[in-house]
Amino acid sequence: MSIGYTEIILIVLVILLLFGAKRIPELARALGKAKKEFQKAKDEVETEVEEVSADDDPKKTEEKKES
């Protein structure tokens, strides 16, 4: 089940009617910023998880004790 060209055109027309042509660039910018912030937060969480899992790794703990 895929979306055809007719459905895409209909969706775009409805968006134009609801928001107007002037608001669409603002909405696109806001969505871009939100996506960037979400990606940044996701990367930070992944980094923290990797650091914590590296700290819990027994091999790395033994290497730190020997040093």
CHARMM internal coordinates of N, CA and C (Angstrom, degrees):
IC EDIT
DIST 1 N 1 CA 1.4486
DIST 1 CA 1 C 1.5193
ANGL 1 N 1 CA 1 C 108.63
DIST 1 C 2 N 1.3126
ANGL 1 CA 1 C 2 N 116.59
DIHE 1 N 1 CA 1 C 2 N 109.27
DIST 2 N 2 CA 1.4503
ANGL 1 C 2 N 2 CA 120.52
DIHE 1 CA 1 C 2 N 2 CA -179.10
DIST 2 CA 2 C 1.5212
ANGL 2 N 2 CA 2 C 110.35
DIHE 1 C 2 N 2 CA 2 C -121.77
DIST 2 C 3 N 1.3080
ANGL 2 CA 2 C 3 N 114.99
DIHE 2 N 2 CA 2 C 3 N 161.49
DIST 3 N 3 CA 1.4615
ANGL 2 C 3 N 3 CA 120.64
DIHE 2 CA 2 C 3 N 3 CA 179.92
DIST 3 CA 3 C 1.5267
ANGL 3 N 3 CA 3 C 107.68
DIHE 2 C 3 N 3 CA 3 C -89.62
DIST 3 C 4 N 1.3057
ANGL 3 CA 3 C 4 N 117.00
DIHE 3 N 3 CA 3 C 4 N 129.09
DIST 4 N 4 CA 1.4579
ANGL 3 C 4 N 4 CA 121.87
DIHE 3 CA 3 C 4 N 4 CA 179.45
DIST 4 CA 4 C 1.5126
ANGL 4 N 4 CA 4 C 111.91
DIHE 3 C 4 N 4 CA 4 C -89.39
DIST 4 C 5 N 1.3205
ANGL 4 CA 4 C 5 N 114.82
DIHE 4 N 4 CA 4 C 5 N 177.63
DIST 5 N 5 CA 1.4608
ANGL 4 C 5 N 5 CA 120.25
DIHE 4 CA 4 C 5 N 5 CA -178.96
DIST 5 CA 5 C 1.5275
ANGL 5 N 5 CA 5 C 111.78
DIHE 4 C 5 N 5 CA 5 C -64.32
DIST 5 C 6 N 1.3066
ANGL 5 CA 5 C 6 N 116.62
DIHE 5 N 5 CA 5 C 6 N -36.18
DIST 6 N 6 CA 1.4651
ANGL 5 C 6 N 6 CA 120.26
DIHE 5 CA 5 C 6 N 6 CA -179.42
DIST 6 CA 6 C 1.5235
ANGL 6 N 6 CA 6 C 110.71
DIHE 5 C 6 N 6 CA 6 C -62.42
DIST 6 C 7 N 1.3240
ANGL 6 CA 6 C 7 N 116.97
DIHE 6 N 6 CA 6 C 7 N -43.67
DIST 7 N 7 CA 1.4628
ANGL 6 C 7 N 7 CA 120.45
DIHE 6 CA 6 C 7 N 7 CA 179.62
DIST 7 CA 7 C 1.5212
ANGL 7 N 7 CA 7 C 111.61
DIHE 6 C 7 N 7 CA 7 C -65.69
DIST 7 C 8 N 1.3341
ANGL 7 CA 7 C 8 N 116.68
DIHE 7 N 7 CA 7 C 8 N -39.63
DIST 8 N 8 CA 1.4708
ANGL 7 C 8 N 8 CA 120.37
DIHE 7 CA 7 C 8 N 8 CA 179.11
DIST 8 CA 8 C 1.5220
ANGL 8 N 8 CA 8 C 110.09
DIHE 7 C 8 N 8 CA 8 C -63.63
DIST 8 C 9 N 1.3172
ANGL 8 CA 8 C 9 N 117.63
DIHE 8 N 8 CA 8 C 9 N -44.92
DIST 9 N 9 CA 1.4631
ANGL 8 C 9 N 9 CA 121.31
DIHE 8 CA 8 C 9 N 9 CA 178.94
DIST 9 CA 9 C 1.5247
ANGL 9 N 9 CA 9 C 110.44
DIHE 8 C 9 N 9 CA 9 C -61.74
DIST 9 C 10 N 1.3136
ANGL 9 CA 9 C 10 N 116.78
DIHE 9 N 9 CA 9 C 10 N -41.49
DIST 10 N 10 CA 1.4627
ANGL 9 C 10 N 10 CA 120.91
DIHE 9 CA 9 C 10 N 10 CA 178.91
DIST 10 CA 10 C 1.5327
ANGL 10 N 10 CA 10 C 110.95
DIHE 9 C 10 N 10 CA 10 C -63.20
DIST 10 C 11 N 1.3070
ANGL 10 CA 10 C 11 N 117.46
DIHE 10 N 10 CA 10 C 11 N -42.80
DIST 11 N 11 CA 1.4685
ANGL 10 C 11 N 11 CA 121.36
DIHE 10 CA 10 C 11 N 11 CA 178.67
DIST 11 CA 11 C 1.5241
ANGL 11 N 11 CA 11 C 110.70
DIHE 10 C 11 N 11 CA 11 C -63.00
DIST 11 C 12 N 1.3326
ANGL 11 CA 11 C 12 N 117.07
DIHE 11 N 11 CA 11 C 12 N -43.63
DIST 12 N 12 CA 1.4645
ANGL 11 C 12 N 12 CA 121.28
DIHE 11 CA 11 C 12 N 12 CA 179.13
DIST 12 CA 12 C 1.5271
ANGL 12 N 12 CA 12 C 110.65
DIHE 11 C 12 N 12 CA 12 C -62.56
DIST 12 C 13 N 1.3064
ANGL 12 CA 12 C 13 N 117.28
DIHE 12 N 12 CA 12 C 13 N -42.15
DIST 13 N 13 CA 1.4697
ANGL 12 C 13 N 13 CA 120.50
DIHE 12 CA 12 C 13 N 13 CA 178.34
DIST 13 CA 13 C 1.5227
ANGL 13 N 13 CA 13 C 111.93
DIHE 12 C 13 N 13 CA 13 C -63.43
DIST 13 C 14 N 1.3195
ANGL 13 CA 13 C 14 N 117.17
DIHE 13 N 13 CA 13 C 14 N -40.97
DIST 14 N 14 CA 1.4640
ANGL 13 C 14 N 14 CA 120.65
DIHE 13 CA 13 C 14 N 14 CA 178.27
DIST 14 CA 14 C 1.5260
ANGL 14 N 14 CA 14 C 110.24
DIHE 13 C 14 N 14 CA 14 C -64.05
DIST 14 C 15 N 1.3216
ANGL 14 CA 14 C 15 N 116.82
DIHE 14 N 14 CA 14 C 15 N -41.29
DIST 15 N 15 CA 1.4756
ANGL 14 C 15 N 15 CA 120.22
DIHE 14 CA 14 C 15 N 15 CA 178.13
DIST 15 CA 15 C 1.5205
ANGL 15 N 15 CA 15 C 110.18
DIHE 14 C 15 N 15 CA 15 C -63.14
DIST 15 C 16 N 1.3264
ANGL 15 CA 15 C 16 N 117.06
DIHE 15 N 15 CA 15 C 16 N -43.22
DIST 16 N 16 CA 1.4672
ANGL 15 C 16 N 16 CA 120.34
DIHE 15 CA 15 C 16 N 16 CA 177.56
DIST 16 CA 16 C 1.5271
ANGL 16 N 16 CA 16 C 111.63
DIHE 15 C 16 N 16 CA 16 C -60.12
DIST 16 C 17 N 1.3106
ANGL 16 CA 16 C 17 N 116.29
DIHE 16 N 16 CA 16 C 17 N -41.44
DIST 17 N 17 CA 1.4656
ANGL 16 C 17 N 17 CA 119.75
DIHE 16 CA 16 C 17 N 17 CA 179.56
DIST 17 CA 17 C 1.5200
ANGL 17 N 17 CA 17 C 111.99
DIHE 16 C 17 N 17 CA 17 C -67.49
DIST 17 C 18 N 1.3303
ANGL 17 CA 17 C 18 N 116.54
DIHE 17 N 17 CA 17 C 18 N -38.93
DIST 18 N 18 CA 1.4664
ANGL 17 C 18 N 18 CA 119.56
DIHE 17 CA 17 C 18 N 18 CA -177.08
DIST 18 CA 18 C 1.5281
ANGL 18 N 18 CA 18 C 112.45
DIHE 17 C 18 N 18 CA 18 C -73.36
DIST 18 C 19 N 1.3230
ANGL 18 CA 18 C 19 N 116.76
DIHE 18 N 18 CA 18 C 19 N -43.82
DIST 19 N 19 CA 1.4643
ANGL 18 C 19 N 19 CA 119.91
DIHE 18 CA 18 C 19 N 19 CA -171.31
DIST 19 CA 19 C 1.5184
ANGL 19 N 19 CA 19 C 113.78
DIHE 18 C 19 N 19 CA 19 C -105.42
DIST 19 C 20 N 1.3054
ANGL 19 CA 19 C 20 N 118.41
DIHE 19 N 19 CA 19 C 20 N -23.84
DIST 20 N 20 CA 1.4567
ANGL 19 C 20 N 20 CA 120.59
DIHE 19 CA 19 C 20 N 20 CA -177.14
DIST 20 CA 20 C 1.5189
ANGL 20 N 20 CA 20 C 110.81
DIHE 19 C 20 N 20 CA 20 C 85.16
DIST 20 C 21 N 1.3157
ANGL 20 CA 20 C 21 N 115.49
DIHE 20 N 20 CA 20 C 21 N 157.60
DIST 21 N 21 CA 1.4667
ANGL 20 C 21 N 21 CA 120.99
DIHE 20 CA 20 C 21 N 21 CA -175.50
DIST 21 CA 21 C 1.5319
ANGL 21 N 21 CA 21 C 112.39
DIHE 20 C 21 N 21 CA 21 C -68.25
DIST 21 C 22 N 1.3204
ANGL 21 CA 21 C 22 N 117.86
DIHE 21 N 21 CA 21 C 22 N -29.73
DIST 22 N 22 CA 1.4641
ANGL 21 C 22 N 22 CA 120.44
DIHE 21 CA 21 C 22 N 22 CA -177.60
DIST 22 CA 22 C 1.5248
ANGL 22 N 22 CA 22 C 112.31
DIHE 21 C 22 N 22 CA 22 C -74.32
DIST 22 C 23 N 1.3151
ANGL 22 CA 22 C 23 N 117.67
DIHE 22 N 22 CA 22 C 23 N -29.79
DIST 23 N 23 CA 1.4638
ANGL 22 C 23 N 23 CA 121.06
DIHE 22 CA 22 C 23 N 23 CA -176.12
DIST 23 CA 23 C 1.5210
ANGL 23 N 23 CA 23 C 113.45
DIHE 22 C 23 N 23 CA 23 C -83.30
DIST 23 C 24 N 1.3225
ANGL 23 CA 23 C 24 N 118.13
DIHE 23 N 23 CA 23 C 24 N -21.44
DIST 24 N 24 CA 1.4648
ANGL 23 C 24 N 24 CA 120.82
DIHE 23 CA 23 C 24 N 24 CA -175.56
DIST 24 CA 24 C 1.5323
ANGL 24 N 24 CA 24 C 112.40
DIHE 23 C 24 N 24 CA 24 C -61.52
DIST 24 C 25 N 1.3575
ANGL 24 CA 24 C 25 N 120.48
DIHE 24 N 24 CA 24 C 25 N -45.59
DIST 25 N 25 CA 1.4745
ANGL 24 C 25 N 25 CA 118.71
DIHE 24 CA 24 C 25 N 25 CA 176.55
DIST 25 CA 25 C 1.5326
ANGL 25 N 25 CA 25 C 112.93
DIHE 24 C 25 N 25 CA 25 C -60.48
DIST 25 C 26 N 1.3272
ANGL 25 CA 25 C 26 N 116.19
DIHE 25 N 25 CA 25 C 26 N -37.03
DIST 26 N 26 CA 1.4695
ANGL 25 C 26 N 26 CA 119.66
DIHE 25 CA 25 C 26 N 26 CA 177.73
DIST 26 CA 26 C 1.5235
ANGL 26 N 26 CA 26 C 110.75
DIHE 25 C 26 N 26 CA 26 C -63.95
DIST 26 C 27 N 1.3173
ANGL 26 CA 26 C 27 N 116.00
DIHE 26 N 26 CA 26 C 27 N -43.10
DIST 27 N 27 CA 1.4641
ANGL 26 C 27 N 27 CA 120.09
DIHE 26 CA 26 C 27 N 27 CA 178.49
DIST 27 CA 27 C 1.5224
ANGL 27 N 27 CA 27 C 111.29
DIHE 26 C 27 N 27 CA 27 C -64.33
DIST 27 C 28 N 1.3318
ANGL 27 CA 27 C 28 N 116.55
DIHE 27 N 27 CA 27 C 28 N -40.71
DIST 28 N 28 CA 1.4701
ANGL 27 C 28 N 28 CA 120.34
DIHE 27 CA 27 C 28 N 28 CA 179.28
DIST 28 CA 28 C 1.5267
ANGL 28 N 28 CA 28 C 110.25
DIHE 27 C 28 N 28 CA 28 C -63.98
DIST 28 C 29 N 1.3235
ANGL 28 CA 28 C 29 N 117.17
DIHE 28 N 28 CA 28 C 29 N -42.01
DIST 29 N 29 CA 1.4690
ANGL 28 C 29 N 29 CA 120.81
DIHE 28 CA 28 C 29 N 29 CA 177.80
DIST 29 CA 29 C 1.5240
ANGL 29 N 29 CA 29 C 111.01
DIHE 28 C 29 N 29 CA 29 C -62.00
DIST 29 C 30 N 1.3184
ANGL 29 CA 29 C 30 N 115.85
DIHE 29 N 29 CA 29 C 30 N -44.26
DIST 30 N 30 CA 1.4616
ANGL 29 C 30 N 30 CA 120.35
DIHE 29 CA 29 C 30 N 30 CA -179.79
DIST 30 CA 30 C 1.5270
ANGL 30 N 30 CA 30 C 110.68
DIHE 29 C 30 N 30 CA 30 C -63.81
DIST 30 C 31 N 1.3246
ANGL 30 CA 30 C 31 N 117.08
DIHE 30 N 30 CA 30 C 31 N -40.56
DIST 31 N 31 CA 1.4630
ANGL 30 C 31 N 31 CA 119.74
DIHE 30 CA 30 C 31 N 31 CA 177.26
DIST 31 CA 31 C 1.5265
ANGL 31 N 31 CA 31 C 111.30
DIHE 30 C 31 N 31 CA 31 C -64.71
DIST 31 C 32 N 1.3238
ANGL 31 CA 31 C 32 N 116.92
DIHE 31 N 31 CA 31 C 32 N -39.38
DIST 32 N 32 CA 1.4618
ANGL 31 C 32 N 32 CA 120.83
DIHE 31 CA 31 C 32 N 32 CA 177.96
DIST 32 CA 32 C 1.5195
ANGL 32 N 32 CA 32 C 111.66
DIHE 31 C 32 N 32 CA 32 C -62.98
DIST 32 C 33 N 1.3228
ANGL 32 CA 32 C 33 N 116.50
DIHE 32 N 32 CA 32 C 33 N -43.80
DIST 33 N 33 CA 1.4679
ANGL 32 C 33 N 33 CA 120.45
DIHE 32 CA 32 C 33 N 33 CA 178.48
DIST 33 CA 33 C 1.5285
ANGL 33 N 33 CA 33 C 111.14
DIHE 32 C 33 N 33 CA 33 C -64.46
DIST 33 C 34 N 1.3330
ANGL 33 CA 33 C 34 N 115.80
DIHE 33 N 33 CA 33 C 34 N -41.36
DIST 34 N 34 CA 1.4614
ANGL 33 C 34 N 34 CA 119.34
DIHE 33 CA 33 C 34 N 34 CA 179.36
DIST 34 CA 34 C 1.5222
ANGL 34 N 34 CA 34 C 110.95
DIHE 33 C 34 N 34 CA 34 C -64.09
DIST 34 C 35 N 1.3196
ANGL 34 CA 34 C 35 N 116.64
DIHE 34 N 34 CA 34 C 35 N -40.83
DIST 35 N 35 CA 1.4687
ANGL 34 C 35 N 35 CA 120.56
DIHE 34 CA 34 C 35 N 35 CA 178.46
DIST 35 CA 35 C 1.5258
ANGL 35 N 35 CA 35 C 110.24
DIHE 34 C 35 N 35 CA 35 C -63.40
DIST 35 C 36 N 1.3360
ANGL 35 CA 35 C 36 N 116.72
DIHE 35 N 35 CA 35 C 36 N -42.18
DIST 36 N 36 CA 1.4685
ANGL 35 C 36 N 36 CA 121.09
DIHE 35 CA 35 C 36 N 36 CA 179.74
DIST 36 CA 36 C 1.5312
ANGL 36 N 36 CA 36 C 110.80
DIHE 35 C 36 N 36 CA 36 C -63.21
DIST 36 C 37 N 1.3281
ANGL 36 CA 36 C 37 N 117.34
DIHE 36 N 36 CA 36 C 37 N -44.19
DIST 37 N 37 CA 1.4668
ANGL 36 C 37 N 37 CA 121.35
DIHE 36 CA 36 C 37 N 37 CA 178.62
DIST 37 CA 37 C 1.5242
ANGL 37 N 37 CA 37 C 111.41
DIHE 36 C 37 N 37 CA 37 C -64.27
DIST 37 C 38 N 1.3296
ANGL 37 CA 37 C 38 N 116.43
DIHE 37 N 37 CA 37 C 38 N -40.98
DIST 38 N 38 CA 1.4614
ANGL 37 C 38 N 38 CA 120.19
DIHE 37 CA 37 C 38 N 38 CA 178.11
DIST 38 CA 38 C 1.5182
ANGL 38 N 38 CA 38 C 110.82
DIHE 37 C 38 N 38 CA 38 C -62.85
DIST 38 C 39 N 1.3402
ANGL 38 CA 38 C 39 N 117.12
DIHE 38 N 38 CA 38 C 39 N -43.80
DIST 39 N 39 CA 1.4692
ANGL 38 C 39 N 39 CA 121.32
DIHE 38 CA 38 C 39 N 39 CA 179.00
DIST 39 CA 39 C 1.5313
ANGL 39 N 39 CA 39 C 110.50
DIHE 38 C 39 N 39 CA 39 C -62.52
DIST 39 C 40 N 1.3295
ANGL 39 CA 39 C 40 N 116.33
DIHE 39 N 39 CA 39 C 40 N -41.10
DIST 40 N 40 CA 1.4662
ANGL 39 C 40 N 40 CA 121.08
DIHE 39 CA 39 C 40 N 40 CA 179.75
DIST 40 CA 40 C 1.5297
ANGL 40 N 40 CA 40 C 110.49
DIHE 39 C 40 N 40 CA 40 C -62.99
DIST 40 C 41 N 1.3327
ANGL 40 CA 40 C 41 N 116.56
DIHE 40 N 40 CA 40 C 41 N -45.04
DIST 41 N 41 CA 1.4631
ANGL 40 C 41 N 41 CA 120.70
DIHE 40 CA 40 C 41 N 41 CA 179.32
DIST 41 CA 41 C 1.5232
ANGL 41 N 41 CA 41 C 110.68
DIHE 40 C 41 N 41 CA 41 C -65.02
DIST 41 C 42 N 1.3307
ANGL 41 CA 41 C 42 N 117.32
DIHE 41 N 41 CA 41 C 42 N -40.28
DIST 42 N 42 CA 1.4670
ANGL 41 C 42 N 42 CA 121.41
DIHE 41 CA 41 C 42 N 42 CA 178.95
DIST 42 CA 42 C 1.5254
ANGL 42 N 42 CA 42 C 110.73
DIHE 41 C 42 N 42 CA 42 C -62.84
DIST 42 C 43 N 1.3424
ANGL 42 CA 42 C 43 N 116.80
DIHE 42 N 42 CA 42 C 43 N -42.68
DIST 43 N 43 CA 1.4556
ANGL 42 C 43 N 43 CA 120.66
DIHE 42 CA 42 C 43 N 43 CA 178.93
DIST 43 CA 43 C 1.5222
ANGL 43 N 43 CA 43 C 111.66
DIHE 42 C 43 N 43 CA 43 C -64.31
DIST 43 C 44 N 1.3392
ANGL 43 CA 43 C 44 N 117.07
DIHE 43 N 43 CA 43 C 44 N -39.24
DIST 44 N 44 CA 1.4591
ANGL 43 C 44 N 44 CA 120.72
DIHE 43 CA 43 C 44 N 44 CA 178.33
DIST 44 CA 44 C 1.5300
ANGL 44 N 44 CA 44 C 111.22
DIHE 43 C 44 N 44 CA 44 C -63.94
DIST 44 C 45 N 1.3183
ANGL 44 CA 44 C 45 N 116.88
DIHE 44 N 44 CA 44 C 45 N -42.15
DIST 45 N 45 CA 1.4616
ANGL 44 C 45 N 45 CA 120.99
DIHE 44 CA 44 C 45 N 45 CA 179.20
DIST 45 CA 45 C 1.5259
ANGL 45 N 45 CA 45 C 109.85
DIHE 44 C 45 N 45 CA 45 C -65.12
DIST 45 C 46 N 1.3368
ANGL 45 CA 45 C 46 N 117.34
DIHE 45 N 45 CA 45 C 46 N -43.16
DIST 46 N 46 CA 1.4627
ANGL 45 C 46 N 46 CA 120.44
DIHE 45 CA 45 C 46 N 46 CA 178.53
DIST 46 CA 46 C 1.5244
ANGL 46 N 46 CA 46 C 111.09
DIHE 45 C 46 N 46 CA 46 C -60.92
DIST 46 C 47 N 1.3349
ANGL 46 CA 46 C 47 N 116.67
DIHE 46 N 46 CA 46 C 47 N -40.96
DIST 47 N 47 CA 1.4637
ANGL 46 C 47 N 47 CA 120.83
DIHE 46 CA 46 C 47 N 47 CA 179.16
DIST 47 CA 47 C 1.5274
ANGL 47 N 47 CA 47 C 110.62
DIHE 46 C 47 N 47 CA 47 C -63.46
DIST 47 C 48 N 1.3298
ANGL 47 CA 47 C 48 N 116.94
DIHE 47 N 47 CA 47 C 48 N -43.94
DIST 48 N 48 CA 1.4627
ANGL 47 C 48 N 48 CA 120.42
DIHE 47 CA 47 C 48 N 48 CA 179.23
DIST 48 CA 48 C 1.5232
ANGL 48 N 48 CA 48 C 111.57
DIHE 47 C 48 N 48 CA 48 C -63.92
DIST 48 C 49 N 1.3194
ANGL 48 CA 48 C 49 N 116.84
DIHE 48 N 48 CA 48 C 49 N -40.74
DIST 49 N 49 CA 1.4610
ANGL 48 C 49 N 49 CA 120.54
DIHE 48 CA 48 C 49 N 49 CA 179.24
DIST 49 CA 49 C 1.5175
ANGL 49 N 49 CA 49 C 110.09
DIHE 48 C 49 N 49 CA 49 C -64.22
DIST 49 C 50 N 1.3257
ANGL 49 CA 49 C 50 N 117.37
DIHE 49 N 49 CA 49 C 50 N -41.81
DIST 50 N 50 CA 1.4607
ANGL 49 C 50 N 50 CA 120.55
DIHE 49 CA 49 C 50 N 50 CA 177.99
DIST 50 CA 50 C 1.5195
ANGL 50 N 50 CA 50 C 111.63
DIHE 49 C 50 N 50 CA 50 C -63.41
DIST 50 C 51 N 1.3471
ANGL 50 CA 50 C 51 N 116.67
DIHE 50 N 50 CA 50 C 51 N -40.25
DIST 51 N 51 CA 1.4637
ANGL 50 C 51 N 51 CA 120.29
DIHE 50 CA 50 C 51 N 51 CA 179.07
DIST 51 CA 51 C 1.5267
ANGL 51 N 51 CA 51 C 110.98
DIHE 50 C 51 N 51 CA 51 C -65.03
DIST 51 C 52 N 1.3180
ANGL 51 CA 51 C 52 N 116.77
DIHE 51 N 51 CA 51 C 52 N -43.52
DIST 52 N 52 CA 1.4611
ANGL 51 C 52 N 52 CA 120.61
DIHE 51 CA 51 C 52 N 52 CA -179.16
DIST 52 CA 52 C 1.5239
ANGL 52 N 52 CA 52 C 110.16
DIHE 51 C 52 N 52 CA 52 C -66.70
DIST 52 C 53 N 1.3241
ANGL 52 CA 52 C 53 N 117.08
DIHE 52 N 52 CA 52 C 53 N -42.36
DIST 53 N 53 CA 1.4642
ANGL 52 C 53 N 53 CA 119.11
DIHE 52 CA 52 C 53 N 53 CA 179.92
DIST 53 CA 53 C 1.5234
ANGL 53 N 53 CA 53 C 110.57
DIHE 52 C 53 N 53 CA 53 C -68.36
DIST 53 C 54 N 1.3269
ANGL 53 CA 53 C 54 N 118.12
DIHE 53 N 53 CA 53 C 54 N -31.45
DIST 54 N 54 CA 1.4586
ANGL 53 C 54 N 54 CA 120.79
DIHE 53 CA 53 C 54 N 54 CA 176.46
DIST 54 CA 54 C 1.5277
ANGL 54 N 54 CA 54 C 109.96
DIHE 53 C 54 N 54 CA 54 C -69.74
DIST 54 C 55 N 1.3313
ANGL 54 CA 54 C 55 N 117.07
DIHE 54 N 54 CA 54 C 55 N -36.06
DIST 55 N 55 CA 1.4620
ANGL 54 C 55 N 55 CA 120.65
DIHE 54 CA 54 C 55 N 55 CA 178.14
DIST 55 CA 55 C 1.5240
ANGL 55 N 55 CA 55 C 111.04
DIHE 54 C 55 N 55 CA 55 C -68.40
DIST 55 C 56 N 1.3161
ANGL 55 CA 55 C 56 N 117.69
DIHE 55 N 55 CA 55 C 56 N -32.01
DIST 56 N 56 CA 1.4521
ANGL 55 C 56 N 56 CA 122.01
DIHE 55 CA 55 C 56 N 56 CA -179.38
DIST 56 CA 56 C 1.5209
ANGL 56 N 56 CA 56 C 113.09
DIHE 55 C 56 N 56 CA 56 C -83.76
DIST 56 C 57 N 1.3228
ANGL 56 CA 56 C 57 N 117.90
DIHE 56 N 56 CA 56 C 57 N -7.61
DIST 57 N 57 CA 1.4559
ANGL 56 C 57 N 57 CA 121.94
DIHE 56 CA 56 C 57 N 57 CA -179.00
DIST 57 CA 57 C 1.5321
ANGL 57 N 57 CA 57 C 108.91
DIHE 56 C 57 N 57 CA 57 C -69.73
DIST 57 C 58 N 1.3271
ANGL 57 CA 57 C 58 N 119.18
DIHE 57 N 57 CA 57 C 58 N 120.73
DIST 58 N 58 CA 1.4726
ANGL 57 C 58 N 58 CA 121.44
DIHE 57 CA 57 C 58 N 58 CA -177.36
DIST 58 CA 58 C 1.5236
ANGL 58 N 58 CA 58 C 113.18
DIHE 57 C 58 N 58 CA 58 C -60.67
DIST 58 C 59 N 1.3019
ANGL 58 CA 58 C 59 N 118.93
DIHE 58 N 58 CA 58 C 59 N -36.33
DIST 59 N 59 CA 1.4648
ANGL 58 C 59 N 59 CA 121.02
DIHE 58 CA 58 C 59 N 59 CA 179.83
DIST 59 CA 59 C 1.5101
ANGL 59 N 59 CA 59 C 110.87
DIHE 58 C 59 N 59 CA 59 C -62.79
DIST 59 C 60 N 1.3085
ANGL 59 CA 59 C 60 N 117.33
DIHE 59 N 59 CA 59 C 60 N -43.72
DIST 60 N 60 CA 1.4611
ANGL 59 C 60 N 60 CA 121.17
DIHE 59 CA 59 C 60 N 60 CA -179.21
DIST 60 CA 60 C 1.5301
ANGL 60 N 60 CA 60 C 110.32
DIHE 59 C 60 N 60 CA 60 C -68.53
DIST 60 C 61 N 1.3372
ANGL 60 CA 60 C 61 N 117.41
DIHE 60 N 60 CA 60 C 61 N -35.64
DIST 61 N 61 CA 1.4585
ANGL 60 C 61 N 61 CA 121.27
DIHE 60 CA 60 C 61 N 61 CA 178.72
DIST 61 CA 61 C 1.5214
ANGL 61 N 61 CA 61 C 109.90
DIHE 60 C 61 N 61 CA 61 C -64.48
DIST 61 C 62 N 1.3389
ANGL 61 CA 61 C 62 N 118.26
DIHE 61 N 61 CA 61 C 62 N -42.24
DIST 62 N 62 CA 1.4601
ANGL 61 C 62 N 62 CA 121.91
DIHE 61 CA 61 C 62 N 62 CA 178.50
DIST 62 CA 62 C 1.5194
ANGL 62 N 62 CA 62 C 110.87
DIHE 61 C 62 N 62 CA 62 C -65.24
DIST 62 C 63 N 1.3157
ANGL 62 CA 62 C 63 N 118.15
DIHE 62 N 62 CA 62 C 63 N -40.05
DIST 63 N 63 CA 1.4557
ANGL 62 C 63 N 63 CA 121.52
DIHE 62 CA 62 C 63 N 63 CA 178.55
DIST 63 CA 63 C 1.5256
ANGL 63 N 63 CA 63 C 110.81
DIHE 62 C 63 N 63 CA 63 C -62.68
DIST 63 C 64 N 1.3247
ANGL 63 CA 63 C 64 N 117.44
DIHE 63 N 63 CA 63 C 64 N -38.71
DIST 64 N 64 CA 1.4747
ANGL 63 C 64 N 64 CA 120.93
DIHE 63 CA 63 C 64 N 64 CA 179.22
DIST 64 CA 64 C 1.5194
ANGL 64 N 64 CA 64 C 110.44
DIHE 63 C 64 N 64 CA 64 C -67.77
DIST 64 C 65 N 1.3437
ANGL 64 CA 64 C 65 N 117.66
DIHE 64 N 64 CA 64 C 65 N -37.34
DIST 65 N 65 CA 1.4622
ANGL 64 C 65 N 65 CA 121.09
DIHE 64 CA 64 C 65 N 65 CA -179.42
DIST 65 CA 65 C 1.5288
ANGL 65 N 65 CA 65 C 110.94
DIHE 64 C 65 N 65 CA 65 C -67.93
DIST 65 C 66 N 1.3325
ANGL 65 CA 65 C 66 N 116.95
DIHE 65 N 65 CA 65 C 66 N -36.95
DIST 66 N 66 CA 1.4524
ANGL 65 C 66 N 66 CA 121.16
DIHE 65 CA 65 C 66 N 66 CA -178.47
DIST 66 CA 66 C 1.5192
ANGL 66 N 66 CA 66 C 112.12
DIHE 65 C 66 N 66 CA 66 C -70.55
DIST 66 C 67 N 1.3167
ANGL 66 CA 66 C 67 N 118.35
DIHE 66 N 66 CA 66 C 67 N -26.99
DIST 67 N 67 CA 1.4708
ANGL 66 C 67 N 67 CA 122.40
DIHE 66 CA 66 C 67 N 67 CA -176.92
DIST 67 CA 67 C 1.4827
ANGL 67 N 67 CA 67 C 112.67
DIHE 66 C 67 N 67 CA 67 C -74.33
END
COOR INIT
IC SEED 1 N 1 CA 1 C
IC BUILD
